[in-house]
Each structure stands twice: as C-alpha cells, then as structure tokens.
Amino acid sequence: MDTARDFLATKCFFLSVLAIATPLLTMNQLARAGEISYKAPGSETTLSVRGYVKFDAIWSDRSAGVDSVGDQQLSPSLIPVGPTAGEHKTNQVTFHARQSRLGLGTSTPTQYGDLTTYLEGDFFGADSNESSNSNGFRVRHAYGTLGKLTAGQTWTNFFNEQAYAETLDFGGPLGEIFVRQAQVRWTEKFAAGDASVSAENPESVIAVPGSATPFRSDSDHSPDFTARVRYLAGGAVYSMGVLVRNIHVDSASLAADSGQWGGALALSGIVPAGQRDDVRFDFNLGNAIGRYQVGAFFPDGYLDAAGSLHLARQSSGYIAFRHFWTPELRSTLEYSAASSNVPAGTAAGINRSDRSQHLNLIWSPIAPVNLGAEYIHAERTVAGGDRGDLNRLQFSAQYSF
C-alpha cells in the first residue's frame, strides 16, 4: 500500500487487501512483491513474513508532556490549548522506533476459496519512559478469511483504508477515519469492485457536564453496523461507507433505555493525476462519527445537566495530492479538518474542532528503503473556545523486509 497513511504500510497491507478480496493476488505474487515467503514440501499452506524497521526523529515547537505519545505522533487531543498552552515546554526533540512492525500471514487453498490468516503488531502498545524505551508490543491486525467471510480485528469496513494519504507522521491527517477493531465481515465481488457489510465491536464514549475527559460506557447493547461499496472507474477507486451505531449510557440516574441510534456517511477516493501522481480524498458527515475520528477525537454522545443524551452533527475530511518528482522521489501535500456542533452546556475542555497540514519529501534509493522529511502544522479548539497549535519537523528512515 504505497497509499498508506502511516508511511508506506505497503507490504503489510497487501495481505490485508487480499483477505478483503481486492486486488486478487496469490500468496506467491505477494512474495514477488518483496515479502519473505515459505511453503513446506508436501504442504498446501504458504507462510509469509513481512514488516519494517522505522526510525523517527521529531522536533516540535511545544511538548505534549514528559514521555507523552503526543511527542511521537500527531495526537490531536494532546495539542495544548489556552493562552499559556505549552508555556516553558518549547523546542522538544524526540527520537523513537515504535512504528517498527512485524506481520505474519498464511494462505491455504480450499474448496470454499482461499483460507488466509494475518497477524500484525507494532510497538505503540504500553508506553515506557525515554530512559528504558521498552514500549509494549500491541496487536494491530488479527483476522482470518475463508472465501467471502472475514472475522477478527482489522480496519473498520466503514472506510476504505486504501485512500489514506502517505505521511511520515504515524498519526496522519486529523480529518481521517481511523479505527481497527474486532468484526465479522461479508464481501461480495462484482465486475468493477466489491460490496461488504460488517458487524463490529461497539464502544460508547460520552461527554458529561463539568468534565473535560469523556467516560466510556460499560453497557453496549448492539454491535456497530457498516456497509460499503467500492467501485473502480477509469483507474480511480471510489468508496461510499455507511455506519449505524447505538450510543448507550450506563447510569443509575438515567432511564433504563438510555441509548440513541445514530450514524454517518463516508465518501473517499483515489483519483490518478497523470502517469504516477494521484489525489486522495475523504469526506465524512453524521451524528455518530465520534471515536471513529482519528485519535478518538470526538465523543460519541453528550449528556446534559438533566441526564439526557444528545448526539451532535459532526463532519471531517481531507484532501491530499501526491506528486512524483522522479521515480525515486515523491511528495504529498495534505489538508484536513474536523468539527463538531457541540450541544449547549458541554464542558469547556471537550474537543470541538481540529485541522492539520502535512508536506513531505520521500526518497526511495531502492524499493525497500524510504528516507524522508515532513513539515506538520496542526490546530485544536475546545468547546470553551480555547485553542492551540503545533508546528513539527519529522525525519524518518524506514527499512522494509
């Protein structure tokens, strides 16, 4: 996926695309794309190993706090806001290798279609201090596919992950949908694309009066449901996703039925612009985008002082242009934004809007190596009106296998 948001997740993502049915590549074709692949004599199962090592050197004009992940990736909720935001915490330098990852996959032909499995992780799990740098390994993907049925943890079906912009920053554009979660998915192919439906893990994050920290509900009554159509036309890829959720609150002070149904639409595309260049876009609108926004930036619902649950109109999106200066040298320019029409009485510290811009230059002297530099500007505004911004320079080196 040279389309990947998190700086060339290409090789790791190809197997994920295989499992979801597009494009149709065999395991041996994937091996020729650069992974380590092995098929034992007399066995029908092919094992593949892929991943990369990535080093990031980051300068920020303000710090998100001691040992904060907000200094290692763009995390919108950790951008300091207010008139004294980041005061005495300027010129922060951070080195890390947490984005490095490892993926293992298998493929076995069966009478029902290919049986594939994929397990992938990186080191953005449990945080550590910068003295030991012993950050925890975490699961990104863990799923299996048999024919049209996929089950396990992977990208939400609501959004077409192929449309992510290519950035060195692991956080990515602030206007994007970004969720990996457990789900059951069914995919049907047709001549120019595919259609898929899923039931996915529910989780309600609720803003309450007087608190800048939303709480997580412990009473989810229904899965999140999605449907998506992906359509290929003239070299472009377009996708429309629908999300339906039951936002639920568990509280003794509320009525027994304290849930509300909400939803959202996502429109995305990858449009060629010349021989190698492309434009990528994503536009999202609804009243339950909530935690599906990158960084779980928005609450899913809002409680008022009387204990009534409200859903808010939320919108987000980005547009990115990727240009190849030469076959080995490329740049992406991106602009993104997200906003929520927060109800009256919402706590002043709850997120209301954000925006970001990325501009990078990436050099690939050989296919498995990417060396690059990126400038990032981001802004955050909360319900009470306080705002803050962040300027950042990032230098990265990635070595894939």
MOBELTA-V687996 format. One line per field, one symbol per residue. burial: 1 if it has 16 or more other ideal C-beta (glycine too) atoms within 10 Angstrom, else 0. A space follows every 10 residues. Layout:
burial->???
This chain:
burial->1011111111 1111111111 1100101001 1000101000 0000011101 1101010101 0111000011 1111111111 1000110010 0101010111 1110111000 0001111111 1111000000 0000100001 1010110101 0111111111 1111111111 1111111111 1010101000 0011010111 0111111100 0101101001 0011110111 0000001110 1111111111 1000000111 0111011111 1000000101 1101011111 1111111111 1110000011 1101111111 1100000001 1101111111 0110011011 1111111101 0101000001 1101010111 1111011111 0101010101 0
